[in-house]
Amino acid sequence: MAIKYLSADQLPAFLSSLAEKTRVVAPIKTDGVVQFQPWAAGKDVELDVLLAKQSPKEFVFLQSETFLKFGYSMAPAAEDGEGEAESASESAIPCETVDVEALNEAPAQVIFGLRPCDARGFVQMDNVFGGYGGFYFDPLYSARREATTLLAVTCREPRSTCFCTAIGGCPAGHEGVDALFTQVKDGFAVETFTEKGEAATAFAGLGDASDAQESEAAEVKLQATGKVDVPFALEGIRDNLHDNIGGEGWHDLCMRCISCGTCTYVCPNCYCFSINDELVESTGERYRVWDNCFNPLYTEETSGHNPRAAKSNRFRNRFSHKFWYYPDKYDSLLCSGCGRCIMHCPTRIDIREVLRVMGTPVGTTPAQAIAAPAAECAAESTAAPPALPVEATRAAPASPDGKEA
Amino acid sequence: MADNGKTRLTAADVVAGASTARAGKLGGNPYLPEIATAIEIIQETPNIKTLRLRFDDPAVQESFSFLPGQVGQLGIFGVGESTFAITSKPSEKEFIQFSVMKAGEVTKAIHNLSEGDKVGIRAPMGCGFPVEAWKGQRILYVMGGIGSAALKATIEYTLEHRSDYAGITILYGATAPENFTYQADIDDWQKRDDLELVLTIDRDCDGWQCDVGLVPHVLERMNPDPANTIAITCGPPIMIKFALMSFQKLGFTDEQTYTTLEKRMKCGIGICGRCNVGPKYVCVDGPVFSLAELKELPDEL
């Protein structure tokens, strides 16, 4: 696949050409906070801040989504005549009817400026909503996902909280990415991976990248990959979480958790939801909303019994879900290493610490960083071994290969 | 797209190309309930009602089938849905039946229904009991209170296929005589000579002629022979806990012992996330579990 080039000053024109046909969503800074928002001409795309506060999952898996509308009515009386109305209502058995309409809007949209970890989050949710492994197919999410094109941007400067390479990702990963934009001098090197990516980048302003631009992009990726911390070894985590299910460590780790659920809302992979009804007089709707497994009400039953009444149980559930329960069902992980949960936790709970403590074999002390970068990243850095950060190089025996890729 | 709520929506209806997505169960919109009408409501106990419901679409009613032990989402539009065991006979073609104890918001609204009122049903869901695999064995039902609802369809199935099973015993406990559900069925069961029925109440009262005592105690007094026997229990969590201990004391293996679980649920189709016990979802992997399967799971019952 030939690499294309888009100059930075052509970006607004490129997005405008997309916006003529579809909704365009991009990271935009408002009041000092970068969030994914619908883009319109004149708005600056913010790419210097690595991660928008929230992932763009809310554009595919909506925070609140009405999926049924319904209305009650009484079946028309047999006689319509004014004078006979009273006798008619006495003789006829009142017959209630309810009309139900299923909603499923899925407007075409392009999300520009998400990071490879955000895109990988969609791939992981695709398993859940797409019926992977013979489970149910969710038409609400799947329709939106089908109508969405992901144009990701390579992470040039990974943050200290990033750990994508530890779990098989990469700052230039293209799992779930339709086209990848890598920032080079005065513009972007553009690679497409899918037909959707081809279609979205069919823009006159895109030319072929020069050899220099191609090698600069390769260098950017290589440098970025080397900057990502590898804070724990993925291998064995699932089995160790299983063995540590009754471990004291859960209690200690969750002590400062305040069950706020922020980690679940900023997570690009967390997908739990609740379903509620609203009724005003005779019409109403049924909608689903994001939920969070740290809320005690999440599992509390009508009788008052709560299978996860203890905070440590709810805490254990979230991490075990990501690295044990979900992998058992979907042969993948429910984490892409973006680190948002670390950045936004008001009590500084750190998933890396949790995995280091509970993901090591029972009775051993937490290991230092010992994983190697994932195979995909390793393959892209053929020329020279990635310059690992000091902490990582200090680490003991590297596992032979990127295990999870 | 939706025609009186009866047409199932598929992803292909809304997005060209989505038909190539991985095929899923039900093939359409699993969140869209079928409309049904209450045709008969039976007051079983002071706080339990049995509802007989008929799907408004005759084709749906005709094709509806389920396995004993499977559950369904019964909902009232504007209030919400909850999960209940299907309590009709699996051979019943005229209606689908649920037995509901008044407890929370949805069940209160269900108790307020009158004959002719409309509900939404998504069913069947989950796995049933492996009744085929149990052929040739004796079946021992141990149930308490509303737990009888979860076993009702299975009891009916094994009675309808009585010759396939070596014996059937039902131990049924309630707090007081007026709290037994399915009184009409109990009368029938008492008349049968191919079925052993033991009824017990927690505390003795005037006119009561059957056993007195908590279900696990009575079970141990009965001292059933575990040989070639499947033990199934359902009831309040505390009763299940002690019944399982009694089974163990009596020599039943984990593979011979079954229960059916209840959890707070929303989607009912293994997506929304809340009814998990470790890596298993009660709604799709259960609600039926053997004790051997339960012992593999975290202690989050």
Interface residues (C-beta under 8 A of the other chain):
Chain A: F67 L68 F70 Y72 I93 P94 C95 E96 T97 V98 D99 V100 E101 A102 N104 E105 A106 V128 F129 G130 G131 Y132 G134 F135 Y136 F137 D138 P139 L140 S142 A143 E146 A147 I245 G246 Y271 C272 F273 S274 I275 N276 D277 E278 L279 G284 R286 R288 D291 C293 Y298 T299 E300 E301 T302 S303 H305 P307 R308 N313 R316 N317 S320 H321 W324 Y325 D328 K329
Chain B: M1 A2 N4 G5 L9 T10 A11 D13 V14 V15 G17 A18 A21 R22 A23 G24 K25 L26 G27 G28 N29 P30 Y31 L32 P33 I35 G75 F77 G78 V79 G80 E81 A103 G104 T107 G116 D117 K118 G120 P237 E262 K263 R264 K266 C267 I269 G270 I271 C272 G273 R274 C275 N276 V277 G278 P279 V284 P298 D299 E300 L301
